[in-house]
Amino acid sequence: MSLFKVALLQMTSAGTKEENLRKGVEFCSNAKAMGADLALFPEMWNNGYSLSYDMEVMERNSEDQDGLFVNTFKELAAELEMAIAVTYLEKYKPLPRNTVTVFDRHGRNVLTYAKVHTCDFDIEKNLTPGDEFYVTELDTENGKVNIGAMICYDREFPESARILMLKGAEIILVPNACPMEINRLSQLRARAFENMVGIATANYAYGQPDCNGHSSAFDGMAYGEIRPGTVEARDTLIVEAGEAEGIYLAQFPMDKIREYRKNEVHGNAYRRPLKYKELISEKIDEPFIRDDYRK
């Protein structure tokens, strides 16, 4: 597989679920015309990342996993013969979930992931956290690729990308809804580097509250032959968008990424898991105790 092409759909919300549905279909169709293998939405696209402390409002703003909004993109994926990673506030008990579903080019649901690291210091405490990270083999027209997903705040925990790498992910999809500044972009760069994975992030464009565009993709290959016979550090950045709405195509050179992963020292090559027992301890000491923390 020479290239895996991910279209980062950097948009602002159109205001209603119906308008977001229409706009999402339009952007996916344009992504297909650009040659994308997969179209990636920003976080919780169905309502433009709109949350409320009023649970009746949350119920109205949420979608069934097999409802009209989600199924429209299932059918569209099959029609366009292009995978679609659609995001939505999912109807779920006892509280809704922040979810991404990936439909392959045949319209099959191959991955559904709910955000594990909900922002419990804020309004996302009204969500049910996901309970696991998932990886699946995605069949594209150009070959197969192992993909996983994490959502926005998941990025800030090295364990998220590490588990996805351990489960076999080659590319990690990251729907996002926050200001992407140098520190958050650096987190993504680090997750790609330390796990030797590609990472594709779709953020809302400038004009969406508390968002600024800068969707990005990193290929995870920190070193390469810059000149014949000379291996040097290289920039892992494939693409970084500006602030404006648009479709930004990230082209991951899968053959090169796979060869790099066979030979470099990161990822799972030299880990010592038996030395990491503290990582699964649930004990929290000062200065990290927070009253609103929930397991």
C-alpha positions as CSV (number, residue, x, y, z in Angstrom):
1,M,0.0,0.0,0.0
2,S,1.8,3.1,-1.2
3,L,-0.5,5.9,0.2
4,F,-3.4,6.1,2.7
5,K,-5.2,9.4,2.1
6,V,-7.2,10.9,4.9
7,A,-9.3,14.0,4.3
8,L,-9.3,16.3,7.4
9,L,-12.7,18.0,7.3
10,Q,-12.0,21.3,8.9
11,M,-15.4,23.0,9.2
12,T,-17.6,25.2,11.4
13,S,-21.0,24.0,12.5
14,A,-23.9,25.0,10.3
15,G,-26.1,25.5,13.4
16,T,-28.6,22.6,13.3
17,K,-28.3,18.9,13.0
18,E,-30.1,19.0,9.7
19,E,-27.7,21.6,8.3
20,N,-24.7,19.8,9.7
21,L,-25.9,16.6,8.0
22,R,-26.2,18.4,4.7
23,K,-22.8,20.1,5.1
24,G,-21.1,16.9,6.1
25,V,-22.4,15.1,3.1
26,E,-21.2,17.9,0.8
27,F,-17.7,17.8,2.4
28,C,-17.5,14.0,2.1
29,S,-18.4,14.2,-1.5
30,N,-15.7,16.8,-2.1
31,A,-13.2,14.6,-0.2
32,K,-13.9,11.7,-2.5
33,A,-13.3,13.9,-5.5
34,M,-9.9,14.8,-4.0
35,G,-9.0,11.1,-3.9
36,A,-9.5,10.4,-0.2
37,D,-9.6,6.9,1.2
38,L,-11.2,8.2,4.4
39,A,-13.0,11.4,5.5
40,L,-12.5,12.4,9.2
41,F,-14.9,14.7,11.0
42,P,-14.1,17.0,13.9
43,E,-15.4,16.0,17.3
44,M,-19.2,15.6,17.8
45,W,-20.1,16.9,14.4
46,N,-23.9,16.2,14.6
47,N,-24.4,19.2,16.9
48,G,-21.2,21.1,16.5
49,Y,-19.9,20.0,19.9
50,S,-22.9,21.4,21.7
51,L,-23.3,20.2,25.3
52,S,-25.7,21.2,28.0
53,Y,-26.3,20.7,31.8
54,D,-30.0,20.3,30.8
55,M,-30.4,16.5,30.2
56,E,-33.5,17.1,28.1
57,V,-31.5,19.3,25.7
58,M,-28.7,16.6,25.7
59,E,-31.3,14.0,24.7
60,R,-32.5,16.2,21.8
61,N,-29.0,16.8,20.7
62,S,-28.0,13.1,20.6
63,E,-28.2,10.5,18.0
64,D,-29.0,6.7,17.9
65,Q,-26.1,4.7,16.6
66,D,-28.5,3.3,13.9
67,G,-30.5,6.5,13.5
68,L,-30.9,8.8,10.5
69,F,-27.9,11.0,11.0
70,V,-25.4,8.2,11.4
71,N,-27.0,5.9,8.8
72,T,-26.8,8.7,6.2
73,F,-23.0,8.5,6.4
74,K,-23.2,4.7,6.3
75,E,-25.0,4.8,3.1
76,L,-22.8,7.6,1.8
77,A,-19.7,5.6,2.5
78,A,-21.0,2.8,0.3
79,E,-22.2,5.2,-2.4
80,L,-18.8,7.0,-2.6
81,E,-16.8,3.9,-2.0
82,M,-14.8,5.9,0.7
83,A,-14.5,5.3,4.4
84,I,-16.1,7.9,6.7
85,A,-15.3,8.5,10.3
86,V,-18.4,10.4,11.5
87,T,-18.7,11.9,15.0
88,Y,-21.8,12.5,17.1
89,L,-23.3,12.7,20.6
90,E,-24.6,9.2,21.0
91,K,-27.8,8.3,22.8
92,Y,-26.6,6.1,25.7
93,K,-27.7,5.2,29.2
94,P,-27.3,6.5,31.8
95,L,-25.6,9.5,30.0
96,P,-24.8,10.2,26.3
97,R,-21.4,9.3,24.9
98,N,-19.0,11.3,22.7
99,T,-18.6,8.8,19.8
100,V,-16.9,8.3,16.4
101,T,-18.0,5.5,14.1
102,V,-16.0,4.5,11.1
103,F,-17.8,3.1,8.1
104,D,-15.6,1.4,5.5
105,R,-16.0,1.9,1.7
106,H,-18.7,-0.8,1.7
107,G,-20.8,0.9,4.3
108,R,-19.9,-1.5,7.1
109,N,-19.4,-0.3,10.7
110,V,-15.9,-1.5,11.4
111,L,-15.1,0.6,14.5
112,T,-17.2,2.5,17.0
113,Y,-15.3,4.3,19.8
114,A,-16.5,6.5,22.7
115,K,-14.2,9.0,24.3
116,V,-12.5,7.4,27.3
117,H,-10.9,10.5,28.8
118,T,-14.0,12.8,29.2
119,C,-13.3,16.3,30.4
120,D,-14.8,15.7,33.9
121,F,-13.5,19.1,35.1
122,D,-16.0,20.6,32.7
123,I,-19.4,19.9,31.1
124,E,-18.3,16.5,29.8
125,K,-18.9,15.2,33.3
126,N,-22.5,14.8,31.8
127,L,-21.2,12.0,29.5
128,T,-20.6,8.3,29.9
129,P,-16.9,7.6,29.3
130,G,-15.9,4.9,26.8
131,D,-14.4,1.7,28.3
132,E,-11.8,0.6,25.8
133,F,-9.6,1.6,22.8
134,Y,-10.2,-0.3,19.5
135,V,-8.2,-1.1,16.4
136,T,-9.6,-2.5,13.2
137,E,-8.3,-3.4,9.7
138,L,-9.7,-1.0,7.2
139,D,-10.1,-2.2,3.6
140,T,-9.4,0.6,1.2
141,E,-9.2,0.6,-2.6
142,N,-5.4,0.8,-2.3
143,G,-5.0,-1.9,0.3
144,K,-5.5,-2.6,4.0
145,V,-4.5,-0.4,7.0
146,N,-4.9,-0.9,10.7
147,I,-6.6,2.1,12.2
148,G,-7.6,3.1,15.7
149,A,-9.2,6.2,17.2
150,M,-9.0,8.6,20.2
151,I,-10.9,11.8,20.7
152,C,-9.5,15.2,21.7
153,Y,-8.6,15.1,25.4
154,D,-7.5,11.4,24.9
155,R,-4.5,13.0,23.2
156,E,-3.2,14.3,26.5
157,F,-2.7,10.8,27.9
158,P,0.3,8.9,26.4
159,E,-1.5,5.6,27.4
160,S,-4.2,6.2,24.7
161,A,-1.9,6.1,21.7
162,R,0.3,3.5,23.4
163,I,-2.6,1.0,23.8
164,L,-3.7,1.6,20.2
165,M,-0.1,0.9,19.0
166,L,0.1,-2.2,21.1
167,K,-3.2,-3.4,19.6
168,G,-1.7,-3.0,16.1
169,A,-2.7,0.5,15.0
170,E,-0.7,2.0,12.1
171,I,-2.8,5.1,11.8
172,I,-4.7,6.9,14.7
173,L,-7.7,9.1,13.9
174,V,-8.3,12.0,16.2
175,P,-11.6,14.0,16.0
176,N,-11.0,17.3,17.9
177,A,-12.7,20.4,19.3
178,C,-10.3,22.8,21.0
179,P,-7.7,25.4,20.2
180,M,-4.8,23.6,18.6
181,E,-1.7,25.6,19.7
182,I,1.9,24.6,19.9
183,N,1.6,22.5,23.0
184,R,-1.3,20.4,21.8
185,L,0.3,20.0,18.4
186,S,3.4,18.9,20.2
187,Q,1.5,16.2,22.0
188,L,0.3,14.8,18.7
189,R,3.8,14.9,17.3
190,A,5.1,13.1,20.4
191,R,2.4,10.4,20.3
192,A,3.3,9.7,16.6
193,F,7.0,9.7,17.3
194,E,7.1,7.5,20.4
195,N,4.7,4.9,18.9
196,M,5.9,5.0,15.3
197,V,2.3,5.6,14.1
198,G,0.6,8.0,11.8
199,I,-1.8,10.5,13.5
200,A,-4.5,12.4,11.7
201,T,-6.5,15.1,13.6
202,A,-9.5,17.0,12.3
203,N,-10.4,20.2,14.3
204,Y,-13.2,22.8,13.8
205,A,-12.2,25.8,11.8
206,Y,-11.8,29.3,13.3
207,G,-15.2,30.8,14.0
208,Q,-16.3,27.7,15.9
209,P,-16.3,28.7,19.6
210,D,-13.0,27.9,21.3
211,C,-11.5,26.4,18.1
212,N,-9.0,27.6,15.6
213,G,-8.4,25.1,12.9
214,H,-4.9,23.8,12.6
215,S,-6.0,20.2,11.7
216,S,-2.8,18.2,11.3
217,A,-1.2,14.9,10.4
218,F,2.1,13.4,11.5
219,D,3.6,10.2,9.9
220,G,5.7,9.2,13.0
221,M,8.9,8.6,11.0
222,A,11.4,10.7,13.1
223,Y,14.5,9.7,11.1
224,G,15.1,9.1,7.5
225,E,17.6,9.2,4.6
226,I,17.7,12.9,3.9
227,R,20.6,12.5,1.6
228,P,21.8,9.2,0.0
229,G,23.5,7.1,2.7
230,T,22.9,9.7,5.4
231,V,20.2,9.1,8.1
232,E,19.1,12.3,9.9
233,A,16.2,13.6,11.9
234,R,13.3,14.7,9.8
235,D,10.0,16.6,10.3
236,T,7.2,14.1,10.8
237,L,4.5,16.7,9.9
238,I,2.6,15.8,6.8
239,V,0.1,18.7,6.8
240,E,-1.0,21.4,9.1
241,A,-4.0,23.5,8.1
242,G,-4.5,27.2,8.8
243,E,-7.6,28.5,10.4
244,A,-10.0,28.5,7.5
245,E,-12.6,26.0,6.5
246,G,-11.5,23.4,4.0
247,I,-10.5,19.9,3.3
248,Y,-6.9,19.1,4.0
249,L,-5.6,15.9,2.5
250,A,-3.0,13.9,4.6
251,Q,-1.2,11.3,2.5
252,F,0.5,8.6,4.7
253,P,3.2,6.7,2.8
254,M,2.3,3.3,4.3
255,D,5.1,1.2,2.7
256,K,7.7,3.6,4.1
257,I,6.0,3.7,7.5
258,R,5.8,-0.1,7.7
259,E,9.5,-0.4,6.8
260,Y,10.4,2.2,9.3
261,R,8.5,0.4,12.1
262,K,10.4,-2.8,11.3
263,N,13.7,-1.3,11.9
264,E,13.5,1.7,14.4
265,V,13.8,1.6,18.2
266,H,10.5,3.1,19.3
267,G,7.0,1.6,19.7
268,N,7.1,-1.9,21.3
269,A,10.6,-2.8,20.3
270,Y,12.4,-2.3,23.6
271,R,9.7,-1.8,26.2
272,R,9.9,-3.4,29.7
273,P,6.2,-3.8,30.8
274,L,7.1,-5.6,34.0
275,K,8.8,-2.5,35.2
276,Y,5.7,-0.3,34.7
277,K,3.4,-1.7,37.5
278,E,2.7,1.8,38.8
279,L,0.9,2.7,35.6
280,I,-2.0,0.5,36.5
281,S,-2.3,1.7,40.1
282,E,-5.4,3.7,40.8
283,K,-3.8,5.5,43.7
284,I,-3.8,9.3,43.4
285,D,-1.7,11.5,45.7
286,E,-1.3,15.3,46.0
287,P,-0.9,17.5,44.1
288,F,-3.2,15.5,41.7
289,I,-6.3,15.0,43.8
290,R,-9.4,16.5,42.2
291,D,-12.8,16.6,43.8
292,D,-14.6,16.0,40.4
293,Y,-12.5,13.0,39.4
294,R,-14.5,9.8,38.6
295,K,-13.2,6.4,37.8
